[in-house]
Amino acid sequence: MLTTFTVLADLARQVAGDRLEVRSITRLGAEVHGYEPTPSDLEAAQGASLIVENGLGLERWAQRFVASAGDVPTVTLSDGMAPLLIDSDAAAGKPNPHAWMSPKRAQHYVDRLVEAFSRLDPAGASTYAQNGTRYKQQLSALDGELRQALNAVPPHQRLLVSCEGAFSYLAHDYGLAEAYLWPVNADSQITPRRMARLIETVQQRQVPAVFCESTVSDEAQREVARASGARFGGTFFVDSLSGPTGPAPSLLALQRHNVNLIVKGLAPGAPPR
């Protein structure tokens, strides 16, 4: 079976165990939103038993890709979820697609995977249910862990500045405000006005650190840091995992890495975790 990107592949493997082979269409480090499938991707899709996608407009290429795969069944993990809406002049009212960035929302993804895998392989339904329950318990524990860590960030510094508005679900869960260079999809949406506005916000709020994501260029955000007097606080992982020896080889590790960077950047006096 195929997933559209590596984070979903990790989720799928947690539920599938050794009963299903899981592969990601996009590779580690790939930019997911505007990915262009290769002929080998299309060939793999036509032989897949299931295609797993996020939905909410994240994979702009997925509809065409799924259509090219013929009769392969597809599951959209965000179906049935009430999404957060983007608050931006460029994309106001559209759903923010990064729901897996909330450990609570990720549990909805797990339920969808259990349902889809059980339909695909009824003999393994009890295994998928057990794996799903175990992984949801890990996500629930992660939620408490992240909440405790972020409590170290003082109220006047709870503004998370990233390149893309990919942290709305995390910010919503843990009481952070957010600001960013573009709302969703592409760094091509950066404009001088947006940069100037973000620099002004960082200066006015005296934000100590700003961040960017691993799948896009951080050049513009480093300029925001230089112009505002903030420091560049590091690289988040959102749309892609790292390699196995990197800081984000799984979704759980990805969340811990990102939150540790946030705490280190916004609450530098907090004790190390």
C-alpha positions as CSV (number, residue, x, y, z in Angstrom):
1,M,0.0,0.0,0.0
2,L,1.1,3.6,-0.6
3,T,0.9,6.8,1.4
4,T,1.3,10.2,0.0
5,F,4.1,11.3,2.3
6,T,6.4,9.9,5.0
7,V,4.6,11.0,8.1
8,L,1.5,9.1,7.0
9,A,3.7,6.1,6.2
10,D,4.9,6.1,9.8
11,L,1.3,6.2,11.1
12,A,0.3,3.4,8.7
13,R,3.2,1.2,9.8
14,Q,2.2,1.6,13.5
15,V,-1.3,0.3,12.7
16,A,-0.3,-2.3,10.0
17,G,2.5,-4.0,11.9
18,D,3.9,-6.7,9.8
19,R,0.7,-7.6,8.0
20,L,1.0,-4.9,5.2
21,E,3.9,-3.4,3.3
22,V,3.8,0.4,3.5
23,R,5.6,2.7,1.2
24,S,5.5,6.5,0.8
25,I,5.2,8.1,-2.6
26,T,7.2,11.2,-1.7
27,R,10.7,10.6,-0.3
28,L,12.3,11.9,2.9
29,G,12.8,15.6,2.7
30,A,10.4,16.1,-0.3
31,E,8.1,19.1,-0.5
32,V,4.6,17.5,-0.4
33,H,2.2,20.3,-1.5
34,G,3.4,20.7,-5.0
35,Y,5.0,17.3,-5.6
36,E,5.0,16.0,-9.2
37,P,4.6,12.2,-9.3
38,T,7.1,10.4,-11.5
39,P,6.3,7.6,-14.0
40,S,7.6,5.1,-11.4
41,D,5.2,6.5,-8.8
42,L,2.3,6.0,-11.2
43,E,3.4,2.5,-11.9
44,A,3.6,1.7,-8.2
45,A,0.1,3.2,-7.6
46,Q,-1.4,0.9,-10.2
47,G,-0.1,-2.1,-8.3
48,A,-1.0,-0.9,-4.9
49,S,-3.7,-2.4,-2.7
50,L,-4.6,1.0,-1.1
51,I,-3.6,4.6,-1.3
52,V,-3.6,6.7,1.9
53,E,-3.8,10.5,1.7
54,N,-4.2,13.3,4.1
55,G,-6.8,15.5,2.3
56,L,-7.9,19.0,3.2
57,G,-6.1,20.3,0.1
58,L,-2.6,19.2,1.3
59,E,-1.6,17.1,-1.7
60,R,-2.7,19.2,-4.6
61,W,-1.6,16.5,-7.0
62,A,-3.3,13.6,-5.3
63,Q,-6.6,13.7,-7.1
64,R,-5.0,13.4,-10.5
65,F,-2.6,10.7,-9.2
66,V,-5.4,8.6,-7.7
67,A,-7.4,8.8,-10.9
68,S,-4.4,7.5,-12.8
69,A,-4.2,4.5,-10.5
70,G,-7.5,3.1,-11.8
71,D,-9.6,1.2,-9.3
72,V,-7.2,1.2,-6.4
73,P,-9.2,2.1,-3.2
74,T,-8.2,5.3,-1.4
75,V,-8.7,6.5,2.2
76,T,-8.5,10.1,3.2
77,L,-7.4,10.3,6.8
78,S,-8.9,13.7,7.6
79,D,-12.4,12.7,6.4
80,G,-15.0,13.2,9.2
81,M,-12.8,15.8,11.0
82,A,-13.8,19.5,11.5
83,P,-10.7,21.3,10.5
84,L,-9.2,24.5,11.7
85,L,-9.6,27.3,9.1
86,I,-6.7,29.4,7.8
87,D,-6.8,32.9,9.1
88,S,-4.9,34.8,6.3
89,D,-5.8,37.2,3.6
90,A,-4.5,34.8,0.9
91,A,-6.3,31.7,2.0
92,A,-9.0,32.8,4.5
93,G,-11.7,30.2,5.1
94,K,-9.8,27.3,3.6
95,P,-9.0,24.3,5.9
96,N,-5.5,24.1,7.3
97,P,-4.4,20.6,6.3
98,H,-1.7,19.9,8.9
99,A,-4.0,18.2,11.4
100,W,-1.5,15.4,12.2
101,M,0.5,18.1,14.1
102,S,-2.0,17.7,17.0
103,P,-1.5,14.4,18.9
104,K,-5.3,14.4,19.6
105,R,-6.1,14.8,15.9
106,A,-3.6,12.2,14.9
107,Q,-5.7,9.7,16.9
108,H,-8.5,10.3,14.3
109,Y,-6.1,9.4,11.6
110,V,-5.3,6.1,13.5
111,D,-9.0,5.2,13.6
112,R,-9.4,5.8,9.9
113,L,-6.4,3.6,9.2
114,V,-7.8,0.8,11.4
115,E,-11.1,0.9,9.5
116,A,-9.4,1.0,6.1
117,F,-7.0,-1.8,6.9
118,S,-9.7,-4.0,8.4
119,R,-11.8,-3.6,5.2
120,L,-8.7,-4.5,3.1
121,D,-7.7,-7.4,5.2
122,P,-10.6,-8.6,7.4
123,A,-8.5,-11.5,8.9
124,G,-6.2,-8.9,10.4
125,A,-8.9,-6.7,11.9
126,S,-8.1,-7.6,15.5
127,T,-4.4,-7.0,15.0
128,Y,-5.1,-3.6,13.5
129,A,-7.4,-2.7,16.3
130,Q,-4.9,-3.7,18.9
131,N,-2.1,-1.8,17.2
132,G,-4.3,1.2,16.8
133,T,-5.2,1.2,20.5
134,R,-1.6,0.9,21.6
135,Y,-0.5,3.8,19.3
136,K,-3.4,6.0,20.4
137,Q,-2.2,5.5,23.9
138,Q,1.3,6.7,22.9
139,L,-0.2,9.7,21.2
140,S,-2.3,10.5,24.3
141,A,0.8,10.3,26.5
142,L,2.7,12.5,24.0
143,D,-0.1,15.1,24.3
144,G,0.5,15.3,28.0
145,E,4.3,15.4,27.5
146,L,4.1,18.3,25.0
147,R,1.7,20.2,27.2
148,Q,4.0,20.0,30.1
149,A,7.0,21.0,28.1
150,L,5.3,24.0,26.6
151,N,4.1,25.2,30.0
152,A,7.7,26.5,30.4
153,V,7.1,29.2,27.7
154,P,5.9,32.4,29.5
155,P,2.6,34.0,28.4
156,H,4.3,37.0,26.9
157,Q,6.5,34.9,24.6
158,R,3.9,32.4,23.4
159,L,4.1,33.5,19.7
160,L,5.4,30.8,17.4
161,V,6.9,32.3,14.2
162,S,7.4,29.8,11.4
163,C,7.8,29.9,7.6
164,E,4.5,28.1,6.8
165,G,1.4,28.2,8.9
166,A,1.7,24.5,9.6
167,F,1.4,24.8,13.4
168,S,-2.2,25.9,13.8
169,Y,-3.3,22.6,15.4
170,L,-0.4,22.4,17.8
171,A,-0.8,26.1,18.6
172,H,-4.6,25.6,19.2
173,D,-4.0,22.6,21.5
174,Y,-1.3,24.2,23.7
175,G,-2.3,27.9,23.8
176,L,0.2,29.4,21.4
177,A,-0.3,32.2,19.0
178,E,1.3,31.9,15.5
179,A,2.7,34.1,12.8
180,Y,4.3,33.0,9.5
181,L,5.6,34.0,6.1
182,W,2.9,32.2,4.1
183,P,-0.2,30.4,5.2
184,V,0.1,27.1,3.3
185,N,1.6,25.3,0.3
186,A,4.6,27.3,-1.0
187,D,7.3,29.8,-0.3
188,S,6.4,31.4,-3.6
189,Q,3.7,33.2,-1.6
190,I,6.3,35.3,0.2
191,T,5.9,39.0,-0.6
192,P,7.8,42.1,0.6
193,R,4.6,43.1,2.4
194,R,4.4,39.8,4.3
195,M,8.0,39.9,5.2
196,A,7.8,43.5,6.5
197,R,4.7,42.7,8.5
198,L,6.3,39.7,10.1
199,I,9.5,41.6,10.9
200,E,7.3,44.3,12.6
201,T,5.4,41.6,14.5
202,V,8.6,40.0,15.8
203,Q,10.0,43.3,16.8
204,Q,6.8,44.5,18.6
205,R,6.3,41.3,20.4
206,Q,10.1,40.9,21.2
207,V,10.0,37.4,19.9
208,P,13.4,35.8,20.8
209,A,13.5,33.2,18.1
210,V,12.0,32.3,14.7
211,F,11.9,29.0,12.9
212,C,11.5,27.3,9.5
213,E,10.5,23.9,8.2
214,S,12.8,21.3,6.7
215,T,11.2,21.0,3.2
216,V,11.5,24.7,2.2
217,S,14.3,27.2,2.0
218,D,14.9,29.1,5.3
219,E,16.6,32.0,3.6
220,A,13.7,34.4,3.9
221,Q,13.1,33.5,7.6
222,R,16.8,34.0,8.4
223,E,16.4,37.5,6.9
224,V,13.4,38.1,9.2
225,A,15.6,37.1,12.1
226,R,18.4,39.5,11.0
227,A,16.1,42.4,10.4
228,S,14.1,42.0,13.6
229,G,16.9,41.2,16.0
230,A,15.6,37.7,16.7
231,R,17.7,34.6,16.3
232,F,17.0,31.7,14.0
233,G,15.9,29.0,16.4
234,G,16.2,25.9,14.2
235,T,14.5,23.7,11.7
236,F,11.2,22.1,12.3
237,F,9.9,18.8,10.7
238,V,6.3,18.9,9.5
239,D,5.6,17.4,6.1
240,S,8.5,15.0,6.1
241,L,10.3,12.8,8.5
242,S,14.1,12.8,8.8
243,G,16.2,9.8,8.0
244,P,16.6,7.1,10.7
245,T,19.6,8.8,12.3
246,G,18.0,12.3,12.2
247,P,16.0,14.1,14.8
248,A,12.6,13.1,13.4
249,P,12.5,9.5,12.2
250,S,8.9,9.0,13.4
251,L,5.9,11.2,14.1
252,L,6.4,11.0,17.9
253,A,10.1,12.0,17.5
254,L,9.1,14.8,15.1
255,Q,6.7,16.3,17.7
256,R,9.3,16.0,20.5
257,H,12.0,17.6,18.3
258,N,9.8,20.5,17.3
259,V,8.6,21.2,20.8
260,N,12.1,21.0,22.3
261,L,13.1,23.7,19.7
262,I,10.1,25.9,20.6
263,V,10.9,25.7,24.4
264,K,14.6,26.3,23.8
265,G,13.9,29.3,21.5
266,L,11.0,30.9,23.4
267,A,11.9,30.0,27.0
268,P,15.7,29.8,27.0
269,G,15.8,29.7,30.8
270,A,13.7,26.6,31.0
271,P,15.5,23.4,32.3
272,P,16.6,21.0,29.6
273,R,14.4,18.0,28.9
